[in-house]
Amino acid sequence: RSQAPLSWEDITGKGLKQALDSCQQSFQWQRWNCPSQDFVQKNSKPEENSPNREDVYVAAISMAAIVHTLTKDCANGVIAGCGCTENALNVPCAHEPTKALEQYEKHFGSGSGAIGHNRRVVGALLQRSLEQECRCKQPGAVQGECQEEECVAVLKPFEAIAQDLLQMYDDAIQLEGASSNLKIMWQNIPLDSLVFMQDSPNYCERDATGLWGTGHHHHHH
């Protein structure tokens, strides 16, 4: 299997497609139904100083999908120089989201204020979204019995992480604009709470960008 150098275009392209599909599925019955045009627009200005709840969700699901993709591609050995730390022969490769997050930060920066906080939240979510995947190395004497199994940590399927982010979107905390850059304040906001700064527009009315909402009522889960 040949290894390619890390191509951010490929990883980002793959990740954003996954994020958009997931976003549209999650929001299909909401007033804001994650229109492709709006999704792309929100991703093209990620450093927005006072993001609304939907801006924050799009940034979070996009980052999560990119890091998830990168983690898996690294573990599968398709990208040169970012495989497992200790990959013995025939041992399945453990997923290392921490390494992928370092790469992500090198490429996209760590962000400041609300953006920086939300990136840390997504990073923390990925780091705790690992589960054990086991396979039998040595079958036992009895049918279906295993004498020795081998387990590695792998990321949960992306859908599971997307569900967590949807819950975080619902529970997101709104902050007043003035305190956007206070270091002390950010240390007091839990690392599992996304924050947003301004109210969302009314998605039922045609807004300045010419986007229509779906006209459905927003329901809370």
Buried (B, 14 or more C-beta within 10 A) or exposed (E): EEEEEBEBEBBBEBBBEBBBBBBBEBBEEBBBBBBEEBBEBBBEEBEBEBBBBBBBBBBBBBBBBBBBBBBBBBBEBBBEEBBBEEEEEEEBBBBBBEBBBEBBBEEBEEBBBBBBBBBBBBBBBBBEBBEEBEEEEEEEEEEEEBEEEBEBEBBBEBEEBBBBBBEBBEEBEEBEEEEBEEEEBBEEBEBEEBBBBBEEBEBBEEEEEEBEBBEBEEEEE
